[in-house]
Amino acid sequence: MAGENIANKAEELKGAAKEKFGDVTDNEDLQAEGAVEKNEAQAKEAAHDVKEHVKDAAEDVKNDFNA
């Protein structure tokens, strides 16, 4: 799942760059678009982390019952 994290981080950086470029050029539309992309990437990354934690917890429970 490292590829998914890398893709999310790349999308987050792209959004942050777009947001910053919008700031520098005083382009509110580009700034907002970048902020949305950055936040979407952060949300995807957080959802992926939660999924991994749930998977790990389920595996721990399974191991406890099989012990």
Beta strands, then each sheet from edge to edge (+ up, - down):
end
